[in-house]
Amino acid sequence: MTQYPNHPAPEPWQISVPEKSPATTASTLLWIVSVIQLVFFGCASLGLGLMSVMPFDELAGQMQNQGQQVDMEMFKQVHEMAGVLAIMLLIITCVPAVLYAIMAYFIRKQNKTCMLITAILLAIQTSVIGLMLLSSLLQGVAQGNILALLMGLVIFGIPVGLQAMVLYHLYQFKVGGNTSISHNWNAREPWE
């Protein structure tokens, strides 16, 4: 004898698609953060490194040949500090970016130790890059330079925003665990 289930099968519009786990979203965002940091800040530190090994007279001659108006005293100071700035950019952005790419794999697997280490690194790096963002915004406003203001928002604002989103999703995972929701259609509803 065949017995029909108490609950009819759901209609196609009633089926809910499970939500992604916050850990999955955090790992995806973390890979995006690491790629952005490696590409942009890696190129910037490489450019500064190359600038530090080139003779100042050759660089100044090229600038004057192109007809660019540059304060040579300030340019000389930047040239002298270029090597240090390149190393600082590598330490502040590129080394953590490689670590984030590795940690994103383990975060996707919901490894809580990696999540904690990543959250600490992200909090430190977000505060440092956030200070750089604030400094560039204040300088752009003080000089009235809209282009510098927009460049600061793009260069520092995008990584800070993405890092804040990763921290938010890591926090959501910590608070709620895996929040994938799938409805059991055979379970009794409270009103039945």
PyMOL commands that set and color helices and strands:
alter all, ss='L'
color gray80, all
select helices_A, chain A and resi 12-14+22-53+56-65+72-108+112-143+146-176
alter helices_A, ss='H'
color red, helices_A
deselect
rebuild
show_as cartoon
